[in-house]
Amino acid sequence: MKSVPFLRWPILTRISQLSFSQISLCLCVIGLAAYSNAIFHPFVHDDIVFIQNNPEIANLNIGSIIKQASMFDDSDPGVNTYYRPLLEIFYRLQYKLFGFNPYGYHFINIVFHIFNSILIFRVMNFIFNGSKRVALGIALLFLLHPVQTESVACVSGISNLVFGFFVLSSFYLYLTSTNIKQHRTIKITLYLAALFLFLAGLLAKEQAVVLPVLVMLYAICFPGQPRKRLVLEVGGFLLALAGYFIFRKWLIGVVVNPFWQYPQELFLRLLSIPGTILMYLRVLFWPGDLHYYRSTDILRPYFLPSLGLLALMIFVIRIIYRTQAHERRYLIFGAGWFIVSLLPVLNIIPLINEYSLILTAEHFLYLPMVGVLIFVFSLGRSRVKVSSYQAAAAIGVIAVVFMSLTVRQNTYWKGEIPLFERAVRFQQDFGRAHKLLAMAYYFDGQYSKAIEHYQRALIIMGSYVEKSKGSQARQAYLNFVKDIHFDLGHCYVALKMFEQSQRHYHKALDLNPQSDLIHNNLGTNYIHMGNIEMAKSYFEKAVTLNKSNLMAWNNLAYCYIQQGDKKKALEILESLIKWDSQNRSIRDNYQKLLLDVNK
């Protein structure tokens, strides 16, 4: 049999002959190959909050979800405003299907991402007038780029996948409706469906607000309809957006976070935008330092990043200006897509990690990446003179490199230790990352490592307390300091270093004297140290502060047993058995005491 040179493989050179079904199948196979090693990962970090520890996860009452699916606390400036009922419905539907088995959730993420890559192909095929090579190239790199792992390999990343699915579906239906000259009923139906999907995207994630602007951008770059009809069609998207904002204001009392309240902080956030944009572009073109909890410090110098972005803008404008008119519109559309879809996450509306560190997460690039790919492919098509074989081979090589990086990047999501070890490696001054890594080490039994990172987090958070004097945020950092001392107490208990543990528990108690949990832990520590009388006093204080603290009541009964007051201990334990007959510790203490009393 005669061999076929690599550059002449049909899959690389005869893409235009492939059907939509064949291309979709290729994207499915490649997507599953790239992300399959993420399927068997456990829940990590936010997954645990939104799924495992969600007390309402089994409740699929749509009405209550619509009313309550918000996250807002106007007393805490560090809490961002979210209203994502559709996302909450997805979580609960997945729970009905998979329970707490994370494998099903991971598989659904992968399926959504593959569907989105197929939608990208359909949208790009429309925009590039049926050029399947360009459309497939963009869809393939969108599918395989390693920056996507933060959305795909993380279960809670489904927010990006779902909102992306609805935005892309809406945009595709809108494009299809504009291409229908006759059959007015079909045209109107497709347009109304596009509006419905847009609203669904808004209810999945707020970033979907960019779609009306993308529609306008498309209409400007690719004019083809009467202006009056265009105004009506764009107006429909704007009307839907206005309705969403009115509903949001009526239901949760807020449209967006009040980003204008602190003018100096707003000014610093705006100054950080050039550096943020350059960082995002670098990550897309050179994804070597991908990590969770990526942050930008708004106190860092801004002059050089601003100068760098200005130079890049001049360079891009010059390229666009020198490109032939029929290709120029693609470059403008790609650059516009990137900037427009990135605007909601450029921290004009604050997304705060801690102190001066603002969130610049990699999953924010899920939709903006498409604009960069449009620009690059358009530029290559208009400026780079290579054969179709060479172009296909280059894309193939990039796809293989991206796929290998994606497979590796997925592995960091196999547990909280590798996830936060990598975060700390690149964000050494990020206190929460050190705290989260310490917690992961603690639950893994690596207590010395946990102490090391808790101490680092304590230094960072302590510095924030000093810097935040007189501000509303100071209490939030004091709470972090209190929690770190509390957790350090646990670590030293595990190492049987009870004096050190006592010191940290007392520091935590100084910051929150009304905490029944800290009093209970101090009492337990005194038991380890053999001081039953002191232990008893802390347990008594704990149950005074919280009469529902069964653990403290049980510990108090133990103290009475040790002091020989079996009658008082039996009285407490009998009440606890009525309260919680399934608690093993309470039941064991009760049975042992009964045996002792009946001797």
C-alpha positions as CSV (number, residue, x, y, z in Angstrom):
1,M,0.0,0.0,0.0
2,K,1.3,3.5,-0.9
3,S,1.8,5.7,2.1
4,V,0.2,9.1,2.3
5,P,2.4,12.1,3.3
6,F,1.2,13.7,6.5
7,L,0.6,17.1,4.8
8,R,-1.7,15.3,2.4
9,W,-4.0,13.6,4.9
10,P,-7.6,14.2,3.8
11,I,-8.6,15.3,7.3
12,L,-6.1,18.2,6.9
13,T,-6.6,19.1,3.3
14,R,-10.1,18.3,2.4
15,I,-12.0,19.8,5.2
16,S,-14.4,21.6,2.9
17,Q,-15.7,18.2,1.8
18,L,-16.6,17.1,5.3
19,S,-20.2,17.3,6.4
20,F,-21.4,19.1,9.5
21,S,-22.0,15.7,11.2
22,Q,-18.4,14.5,10.4
23,I,-16.9,17.7,11.7
24,S,-19.1,17.5,14.9
25,L,-17.9,13.9,15.4
26,C,-14.3,14.9,15.0
27,L,-14.7,17.6,17.6
28,C,-16.5,15.2,20.0
29,V,-13.7,12.6,19.7
30,I,-10.9,15.2,20.1
31,G,-12.7,16.9,23.0
32,L,-13.2,13.6,24.9
33,A,-9.5,12.7,24.3
34,A,-8.3,16.1,25.7
35,Y,-10.5,16.2,28.8
36,S,-11.2,12.5,29.7
37,N,-8.5,12.5,32.4
38,A,-10.6,15.1,34.3
39,I,-13.7,12.9,34.5
40,F,-12.6,10.9,37.5
41,H,-11.5,13.8,39.6
42,P,-13.3,14.6,43.0
43,F,-15.2,17.7,43.9
44,V,-12.8,20.5,44.8
45,H,-13.2,23.9,46.5
46,D,-16.2,25.7,45.1
47,D,-17.7,22.4,44.0
48,I,-18.0,21.4,47.6
49,V,-19.7,24.7,48.5
50,F,-22.2,24.7,45.6
51,I,-22.9,21.0,45.5
52,Q,-21.7,18.8,48.5
53,N,-22.5,21.4,51.2
54,N,-25.5,22.9,49.6
55,P,-28.4,22.2,51.9
56,E,-30.9,22.9,49.1
57,I,-29.3,20.7,46.5
58,A,-32.1,18.2,46.5
59,N,-34.9,20.8,46.3
60,L,-36.0,21.3,42.7
61,N,-38.7,23.7,43.4
62,I,-38.3,26.2,40.5
63,G,-40.2,29.0,42.2
64,S,-38.0,28.9,45.3
65,I,-34.9,28.8,43.2
66,I,-35.9,31.8,41.2
67,K,-36.6,33.7,44.4
68,Q,-33.5,32.7,46.3
69,A,-30.7,31.9,43.9
70,S,-28.7,35.0,44.7
71,M,-25.5,35.8,46.6
72,F,-25.5,39.3,48.0
73,D,-24.6,40.9,51.3
74,D,-24.7,44.7,51.3
75,S,-22.9,44.7,54.7
76,D,-19.8,43.1,53.3
77,P,-18.0,45.0,50.4
78,G,-16.0,41.9,49.7
79,V,-19.0,39.9,48.6
80,N,-19.9,40.2,44.9
81,T,-23.5,40.2,43.7
82,Y,-24.7,37.1,41.8
83,Y,-28.1,36.1,40.6
84,R,-27.9,32.8,38.7
85,P,-31.1,30.8,39.1
86,L,-30.6,28.8,35.9
87,L,-27.2,27.7,37.1
88,E,-28.7,26.6,40.4
89,I,-31.3,24.6,38.5
90,F,-28.5,22.9,36.5
91,Y,-26.7,21.9,39.8
92,R,-29.9,20.4,41.2
93,L,-30.8,18.5,38.0
94,Q,-27.3,17.0,38.0
95,Y,-27.8,16.0,41.6
96,K,-31.0,14.2,40.7
97,L,-29.0,12.3,38.0
98,F,-25.7,11.7,39.8
99,G,-26.2,12.4,43.5
100,F,-22.7,13.2,45.0
101,N,-20.8,11.2,42.3
102,P,-18.5,13.9,40.8
103,Y,-17.8,11.8,37.6
104,G,-21.2,12.6,36.1
105,Y,-20.8,16.3,36.8
106,H,-17.3,16.3,35.1
107,F,-18.7,14.5,32.1
108,I,-21.5,17.0,31.7
109,N,-18.9,19.8,31.7
110,I,-17.0,18.1,28.9
111,V,-20.2,17.6,26.9
112,F,-21.1,21.3,27.2
113,H,-17.7,22.4,26.1
114,I,-17.8,20.1,23.1
115,F,-21.2,21.5,22.2
116,N,-19.9,25.0,22.5
117,S,-17.0,24.2,20.1
118,I,-19.6,22.9,17.6
119,L,-21.6,26.1,18.0
120,I,-18.4,28.1,17.4
121,F,-17.9,26.1,14.2
122,R,-21.4,27.0,13.0
123,V,-21.1,30.7,13.9
124,M,-17.7,31.0,12.3
125,N,-18.8,29.1,9.2
126,F,-21.6,31.7,8.8
127,I,-19.4,34.7,9.5
128,F,-16.6,33.5,7.2
129,N,-19.0,32.7,4.4
130,G,-18.8,29.0,4.5
131,S,-15.0,28.6,4.9
132,K,-15.0,25.3,6.8
133,R,-11.2,25.4,7.2
134,V,-11.2,28.7,9.1
135,A,-14.3,27.7,11.1
136,L,-12.9,24.4,12.1
137,G,-9.5,25.9,13.0
138,I,-11.1,28.4,15.3
139,A,-13.4,25.7,16.8
140,L,-10.5,23.3,17.3
141,L,-8.3,25.8,19.1
142,F,-11.2,27.0,21.2
143,L,-11.8,23.4,22.2
144,L,-8.2,22.5,23.1
145,H,-6.7,25.7,24.5
146,P,-5.4,24.8,28.0
147,V,-6.8,28.0,29.5
148,Q,-10.2,26.3,29.2
149,T,-9.4,23.8,31.9
150,E,-10.5,26.2,34.6
151,S,-14.0,26.1,33.1
152,V,-14.1,22.4,32.0
153,A,-12.0,20.4,34.6
154,C,-13.6,22.3,37.5
155,V,-17.3,21.2,38.1
156,S,-18.3,24.7,39.2
157,G,-16.8,26.0,35.9
158,I,-20.1,25.0,34.4
159,S,-21.3,28.6,34.8
160,N,-19.0,29.6,31.9
161,L,-20.0,26.6,29.8
162,V,-23.8,27.2,30.3
163,F,-23.7,30.9,29.7
164,G,-21.4,30.4,26.7
165,F,-23.8,27.8,25.3
166,F,-26.8,30.1,25.5
167,V,-25.0,33.2,24.2
168,L,-23.5,31.2,21.3
169,S,-26.8,29.5,20.5
170,S,-28.6,32.9,20.7
171,F,-26.1,34.5,18.4
172,Y,-26.3,31.7,15.9
173,L,-30.1,31.8,15.7
174,Y,-29.9,35.5,15.3
175,L,-27.4,35.1,12.4
176,T,-29.6,32.4,10.8
177,S,-32.7,34.7,11.1
178,T,-30.9,37.5,9.3
179,N,-30.1,35.1,6.4
180,I,-33.8,34.3,5.8
181,K,-35.3,36.6,3.1
182,Q,-38.6,34.8,2.8
183,H,-40.6,32.8,5.2
184,R,-41.3,35.6,7.6
185,T,-42.8,33.3,10.3
186,I,-39.6,31.2,10.5
187,K,-37.5,34.4,10.6
188,I,-39.5,35.8,13.5
189,T,-39.6,32.4,15.3
190,L,-35.8,32.2,15.1
191,Y,-35.4,35.7,16.3
192,L,-37.7,35.2,19.3
193,A,-35.8,32.0,20.2
194,A,-32.6,33.9,20.1
195,L,-34.0,36.4,22.6
196,F,-35.2,33.6,24.8
197,L,-31.8,32.0,24.8
198,F,-30.2,35.4,25.6
199,L,-32.4,35.7,28.7
200,A,-31.4,32.1,29.7
201,G,-27.7,33.1,29.4
202,L,-28.3,36.1,31.7
203,L,-29.9,33.9,34.3
204,A,-26.9,31.5,34.1
205,K,-24.2,34.2,34.4
206,E,-24.1,38.0,34.3
207,Q,-21.4,38.0,31.7
208,A,-24.0,37.3,29.0
209,V,-24.9,41.1,29.0
210,V,-22.3,41.5,26.2
211,L,-24.5,39.8,23.6
212,P,-26.5,42.9,22.4
213,V,-23.2,44.7,21.9
214,L,-21.8,41.7,19.9
215,V,-24.9,41.8,17.7
216,M,-24.4,45.5,17.1
217,L,-20.7,44.9,16.4
218,Y,-21.6,42.2,13.8
219,A,-24.2,44.5,12.2
220,I,-21.6,47.3,11.8
221,C,-18.8,45.1,10.5
222,F,-21.1,43.0,8.2
223,P,-23.9,45.3,7.1
224,G,-26.5,43.7,5.0
225,Q,-29.9,44.7,6.3
226,P,-32.0,47.9,6.1
227,R,-31.1,50.2,9.0
228,K,-34.7,50.3,10.2
229,R,-34.9,46.5,10.6
230,L,-31.5,46.4,12.2
231,V,-32.5,49.0,14.8
232,L,-35.6,46.9,15.6
233,E,-33.6,43.6,15.9
234,V,-30.9,45.1,18.1
235,G,-33.6,46.9,20.1
236,G,-35.2,43.5,20.9
237,F,-32.0,42.4,22.6
238,L,-31.7,45.7,24.5
239,L,-35.3,45.5,25.6
240,A,-34.7,41.9,26.9
241,L,-31.6,43.2,28.7
242,A,-33.6,46.0,30.3
243,G,-36.3,43.6,31.4
244,Y,-33.7,41.4,33.0
245,F,-32.2,44.4,35.0
246,I,-35.7,45.5,36.1
247,F,-36.5,42.0,37.3
248,R,-33.2,41.7,39.1
249,K,-33.7,45.0,40.8
250,W,-37.2,44.1,41.9
251,L,-36.2,40.6,43.2
252,I,-32.8,41.1,44.9
253,G,-32.8,44.9,45.2
254,V,-29.6,45.5,43.2
255,V,-28.6,45.7,39.6
256,V,-24.8,45.8,39.9
257,N,-22.3,46.2,42.8
258,P,-22.0,49.9,43.7
259,F,-18.6,50.3,42.0
260,W,-18.6,54.1,42.3
261,Q,-18.7,54.4,46.1
262,Y,-14.9,54.5,46.5
263,P,-13.6,56.8,43.8
264,Q,-9.9,56.2,44.6
265,E,-10.2,52.5,44.5
266,L,-12.2,52.7,41.2
267,F,-9.4,54.9,39.8
268,L,-6.8,52.3,40.7
269,R,-8.9,49.5,39.2
270,L,-9.2,51.4,36.0
271,L,-5.4,52.0,35.9
272,S,-4.9,48.3,36.2
273,I,-6.9,47.5,33.1
274,P,-4.0,47.8,30.6
275,G,-1.9,45.4,32.6
276,T,-4.9,43.0,32.9
277,I,-5.5,43.0,29.2
278,L,-1.9,42.4,28.4
279,M,-1.8,39.5,30.9
280,Y,-4.9,37.9,29.3
281,L,-3.3,38.1,25.9
282,R,-0.1,36.7,27.1
283,V,-1.9,33.8,28.7
284,L,-3.7,33.1,25.4
285,F,-0.6,33.1,23.3
286,W,1.8,31.7,25.9
287,P,-0.1,29.6,28.5
288,G,2.8,28.5,30.6
289,D,1.7,29.8,34.0
290,L,-2.0,28.8,34.2
291,H,-3.3,28.6,37.8
292,Y,-6.3,29.0,39.9
293,Y,-7.1,32.2,41.8
294,R,-5.1,34.4,39.3
295,S,-5.1,37.9,40.7
296,T,-3.8,41.4,39.8
297,D,-2.5,43.9,42.4
298,I,-4.0,47.3,41.7
299,L,-1.2,48.9,43.7
300,R,1.5,47.9,41.3
301,P,3.0,50.4,38.9
302,Y,0.7,51.0,35.9
303,F,2.8,53.2,33.6
304,L,4.7,50.5,31.7
305,P,1.6,48.3,31.1
306,S,-0.3,51.4,29.9
307,L,2.5,52.2,27.6
308,G,2.7,48.6,26.4
309,L,-1.1,48.4,25.7
310,L,-0.9,51.8,23.8
311,A,1.9,50.4,21.6
312,L,-0.1,47.2,21.0
313,M,-3.2,49.2,20.0
314,I,-1.2,51.3,17.6
315,F,0.3,48.2,16.1
316,V,-3.1,46.5,15.7
317,I,-4.7,49.6,14.3
318,R,-1.9,49.9,11.8
319,I,-2.4,46.3,10.7
320,I,-6.1,46.8,10.3
321,Y,-5.6,50.0,8.3
322,R,-3.2,48.3,6.0
323,T,-5.4,45.3,5.4
324,Q,-7.7,45.2,2.4
325,A,-11.2,46.5,3.0
326,H,-13.0,43.1,2.6
327,E,-10.7,41.5,5.2
328,R,-10.5,44.5,7.5
329,R,-13.9,43.9,8.8
330,Y,-13.0,40.5,10.2
331,L,-10.0,42.0,12.1
332,I,-12.2,44.7,13.5
333,F,-14.9,42.2,14.5
334,G,-12.4,39.9,16.2
335,A,-10.7,42.7,18.1
336,G,-14.1,44.1,19.1
337,W,-15.4,40.7,20.2
338,F,-12.4,40.3,22.5
339,I,-12.7,43.7,24.1
340,V,-16.6,43.7,24.4
341,S,-16.8,40.2,25.9
342,L,-14.0,41.0,28.3
343,L,-15.5,44.3,29.6
344,P,-17.7,42.9,32.3
345,V,-14.7,41.2,34.0
346,L,-12.2,44.0,33.8
347,N,-13.0,45.0,37.4
348,I,-14.8,48.2,36.5
349,I,-17.4,46.5,38.7
350,P,-15.1,45.1,41.4
351,L,-14.3,41.4,41.7
352,I,-12.2,41.4,44.8
353,N,-10.0,38.5,46.0
354,E,-8.4,40.3,49.0
355,Y,-7.2,43.7,49.8
356,S,-5.6,45.2,46.6
357,L,-5.8,41.9,44.7
358,I,-8.6,41.8,42.2
359,L,-9.8,38.7,40.4
360,T,-8.5,38.1,36.9
361,A,-9.5,34.5,36.5
362,E,-8.6,32.4,33.5
363,H,-12.2,31.3,33.1
364,F,-13.1,34.9,32.2
365,L,-11.5,34.2,28.8
366,Y,-14.0,31.5,27.8
367,L,-15.9,33.7,25.5
368,P,-13.3,36.5,24.8
369,M,-10.9,33.9,23.4
370,V,-13.1,33.6,20.3
371,G,-12.4,37.2,19.4
372,V,-8.6,36.6,19.5
373,L,-9.0,33.5,17.4
374,I,-11.1,35.4,14.8
375,F,-8.4,38.1,14.6
376,V,-5.5,35.7,14.3
377,F,-7.1,33.5,11.6
378,S,-8.3,36.6,9.7
379,L,-4.8,38.1,9.8
380,G,-3.2,34.8,8.7
381,R,-5.7,34.5,5.9
382,S,-5.0,38.0,4.6
383,R,-1.3,38.4,5.3
384,V,0.4,35.0,5.5
385,K,1.0,33.4,2.1
386,V,1.2,29.7,2.6
387,S,-0.4,26.7,1.0
388,S,-3.5,25.1,2.4
389,Y,-1.3,22.1,3.3
390,Q,1.1,24.3,5.3
391,A,-1.7,26.1,7.1
392,A,-3.5,22.9,8.0
393,A,-0.2,21.4,9.3
394,A,0.5,24.5,11.4
395,I,-2.9,24.4,13.0
396,G,-2.5,20.7,13.6
397,V,0.8,21.2,15.4
398,I,-0.7,24.0,17.6
399,A,-3.7,21.8,18.3
400,V,-1.4,18.9,19.4
401,V,0.6,21.3,21.7
402,F,-2.6,22.7,23.2
403,M,-4.0,19.3,23.7
404,S,-0.9,18.1,25.6
405,L,-0.9,21.2,27.7
406,T,-4.6,20.7,28.5
407,V,-4.2,17.1,29.5
408,R,-1.4,18.2,31.9
409,Q,-3.4,21.2,33.2
410,N,-6.3,18.9,34.0
411,T,-4.2,17.0,36.5
412,Y,-3.9,20.0,38.8
413,W,-7.7,19.7,39.4
414,K,-7.4,16.1,40.7
415,G,-7.3,17.4,44.3
416,E,-7.0,20.6,46.4
417,I,-3.3,20.0,47.2
418,P,-2.1,20.1,43.6
419,L,-4.6,22.9,42.8
420,F,-3.4,25.2,45.6
421,E,0.2,24.2,45.4
422,R,0.2,25.6,41.9
423,A,-1.7,28.7,42.9
424,V,0.7,29.5,45.7
425,R,3.6,28.9,43.3
426,F,2.5,31.8,41.2
427,Q,0.6,33.9,43.8
428,Q,3.1,33.8,46.7
429,D,1.5,36.9,48.4
430,F,-2.1,35.7,48.2
431,G,-3.2,34.9,51.7
432,R,-6.3,32.9,50.8
433,A,-4.4,30.5,48.6
434,H,-2.0,29.8,51.5
435,K,-4.9,29.2,53.8
436,L,-6.7,26.9,51.4
437,L,-3.5,24.9,50.8
438,A,-2.9,24.6,54.5
439,M,-6.4,23.3,55.0
440,A,-5.8,20.7,52.2
441,Y,-2.6,19.6,53.9
442,Y,-4.4,19.4,57.3
443,F,-7.1,17.0,55.9
444,D,-4.4,15.0,54.3
445,G,-2.6,14.6,57.6
446,Q,0.4,16.7,56.6
447,Y,0.2,18.9,59.7
448,S,3.7,20.5,59.5
449,K,3.1,21.7,56.0
450,A,-0.3,23.0,57.0
451,I,1.2,25.0,59.9
452,E,3.8,26.5,57.5
453,H,1.2,27.8,55.1
454,Y,-1.2,28.9,57.9
455,Q,1.7,30.9,59.3
456,R,2.3,32.5,55.9
457,A,-1.4,33.3,55.5
458,L,-1.4,34.8,59.0
459,I,1.4,37.2,58.2
460,I,-0.4,38.3,55.0
461,M,-3.8,38.7,56.6
462,G,-2.3,40.5,59.6
463,S,-0.7,43.0,57.3
464,Y,-4.1,43.6,55.7
465,V,-5.6,44.3,59.2
466,E,-2.9,46.9,59.8
467,K,-3.4,48.5,56.4
468,S,-7.2,48.5,56.7
469,K,-7.5,50.5,59.9
470,G,-10.7,52.6,59.8
471,S,-12.1,50.8,56.8
472,Q,-15.2,48.6,56.6
473,A,-13.0,45.7,55.2
474,R,-10.9,45.5,58.4
475,Q,-13.4,43.2,60.1
476,A,-13.3,40.8,57.2
477,Y,-9.5,40.4,57.6
478,L,-9.8,40.1,61.3
479,N,-12.2,37.2,60.7
480,F,-9.6,35.6,58.5
481,V,-7.0,36.0,61.2
482,K,-9.4,34.5,63.8
483,D,-10.1,31.5,61.5
484,I,-6.3,30.9,60.9
485,H,-5.6,30.9,64.6
486,F,-8.5,28.5,65.1
487,D,-7.2,26.2,62.4
488,L,-3.6,26.4,63.7
489,G,-5.0,25.2,67.0
490,H,-6.3,22.1,65.2
491,C,-3.0,21.4,63.6
492,Y,-1.1,21.6,66.9
493,V,-3.7,19.3,68.6
494,A,-3.1,16.7,65.8
495,L,0.6,17.0,66.6
496,K,-0.2,16.7,70.4
497,M,1.5,20.1,71.0
498,F,-1.2,21.3,73.3
499,E,0.4,24.4,74.7
500,Q,0.9,25.8,71.2
501,S,-2.7,24.8,70.4
502,Q,-3.9,26.6,73.5
503,R,-2.1,29.8,72.5
504,H,-3.8,29.9,69.1
505,Y,-7.2,29.0,70.4
506,H,-6.9,31.9,72.9
507,K,-5.9,34.3,70.1
508,A,-8.9,33.2,68.2
509,L,-11.1,33.7,71.2
510,D,-9.8,37.2,71.8
511,L,-11.1,38.1,68.3
512,N,-14.4,36.4,68.9
513,P,-15.3,36.0,72.6
514,Q,-18.8,34.8,71.8
515,S,-17.8,31.8,69.8
516,D,-19.1,28.6,71.3
517,L,-17.0,26.6,68.9
518,I,-13.7,28.1,70.2
519,H,-14.8,27.6,73.8
520,N,-15.5,24.0,73.1
521,N,-12.2,23.4,71.4
522,L,-10.4,25.1,74.4
523,G,-12.2,22.8,76.7
524,T,-11.2,19.8,74.7
525,N,-7.6,21.0,74.7
526,Y,-7.7,21.2,78.5
527,I,-8.9,17.6,78.7
528,H,-5.9,16.6,76.7
529,M,-3.7,18.5,79.2
530,G,-5.4,16.8,82.1
531,N,-7.1,19.9,83.5
532,I,-10.8,18.8,83.8
533,E,-11.9,21.7,85.9
534,M,-10.7,24.3,83.3
535,A,-12.2,22.1,80.5
536,K,-15.5,22.1,82.3
537,S,-15.6,25.9,82.6
538,Y,-15.1,26.3,78.9
539,F,-17.8,23.7,78.0
540,E,-20.2,25.5,80.4
541,K,-19.5,28.8,78.6
542,A,-20.0,27.1,75.2
543,V,-23.4,25.7,76.1
544,T,-24.4,29.1,77.6
545,L,-23.5,30.8,74.3
546,N,-25.2,28.1,72.2
547,K,-27.7,25.8,73.9
548,S,-27.8,23.7,70.6
549,N,-24.1,22.8,70.7
550,L,-24.5,19.0,71.3
551,M,-20.8,18.5,71.1
552,A,-20.1,20.9,74.0
553,W,-23.0,19.3,76.0
554,N,-21.5,15.9,75.5
555,N,-18.1,17.1,76.5
556,L,-19.5,18.7,79.6
557,A,-21.1,15.4,80.5
558,Y,-17.8,13.7,80.1
559,C,-16.3,16.2,82.6
560,Y,-19.0,15.4,85.1
561,I,-18.2,11.7,84.7
562,Q,-14.5,12.4,85.3
563,Q,-15.3,14.3,88.4
564,G,-17.6,11.6,89.7
565,D,-20.9,13.5,89.3
566,K,-22.6,10.7,87.5
567,K,-26.1,11.9,88.2
568,K,-25.5,15.3,86.5
569,A,-23.8,13.6,83.6
570,L,-26.7,11.1,83.2
571,E,-29.2,14.0,83.2
572,I,-27.3,15.7,80.4
573,L,-26.9,12.6,78.3
574,E,-30.5,11.5,78.6
575,S,-31.5,14.9,77.2
576,L,-29.0,14.6,74.4
577,I,-30.2,11.1,73.5
578,K,-33.7,12.5,73.1
579,W,-32.3,15.3,71.0
580,D,-30.0,13.2,68.7
581,S,-30.3,9.4,69.2
582,Q,-28.0,8.8,66.2
583,N,-25.0,10.6,67.5
584,R,-22.4,7.8,68.2
585,S,-20.3,9.7,70.7
586,I,-23.3,10.7,72.8
587,R,-24.7,7.1,72.6
588,D,-21.4,5.6,73.6
589,N,-21.0,7.9,76.6
590,Y,-24.6,7.2,77.7
591,Q,-24.2,3.4,77.5
592,K,-20.9,3.4,79.3
593,L,-22.4,5.6,82.0
594,L,-25.4,3.3,82.4
595,L,-23.2,0.3,82.8
596,D,-21.1,2.1,85.4
597,V,-24.2,3.3,87.3
598,N,-25.8,-0.2,87.3
599,K,-22.7,-2.0,88.6
